[in-house]
Amino acid sequence: MPEPRAGLRSGHIPGSRNVPFTTLLQPDGTLKPKAELAKIFAAAGVDPAKPVVASCGSGVTAGVVAFALAMLGYPNAAVYDGSWTEWGGDQNLPIETGPAR
């Protein structure tokens, strides 16, 4: 999708996977059951047994992703607080477009 914020490139950090924080939540805003969370991460190609760095557009909602991983027993997920705002704005950093590889 085109990047709506001026000065940022469209794309994603190489090697990243897409797990929108909203997919982890129930309608009342609480986290989905652990079994569902595990399925969501697995379907996105995330192996929480490996190092995980959660990011988003600005570094805020990535905390929900890291929290969901902690609830699954993986408390070491990092949050890249600069997220896409920092990465996408730095012309020296690589990006990918299209589906994650």
C-alpha positions, 0 to 999 in steps of 0.5 A: 500500500502507498505510505500515507506519511510524507517522507517515508518510503512504502515497503517493510523491513527485510525479513519482517512478517505482518501481524497487525495488533488488531488480529490479536485482540477480541472485540472487547479489546482483550487478548485472544486465547493463547491457542488462537494467538499461537495460530496467528503467529504461526500463520504469519511465519513467526517462530517465537522461539527465535529472536523477535523484534516487534515494530509498527508505524511509530513503535506504540502498537508493537507493544501489543505484539510483544505482550502477546508473545510474552503471554505465550511464554516468550518474554524476550521479544524486543520492541523497535520503538523507532519502527517504520517512521525511523526505518522508512525515513532513512534512505540508507536502510534497505526495504522490501516490497511485496510479501515477506520472504 
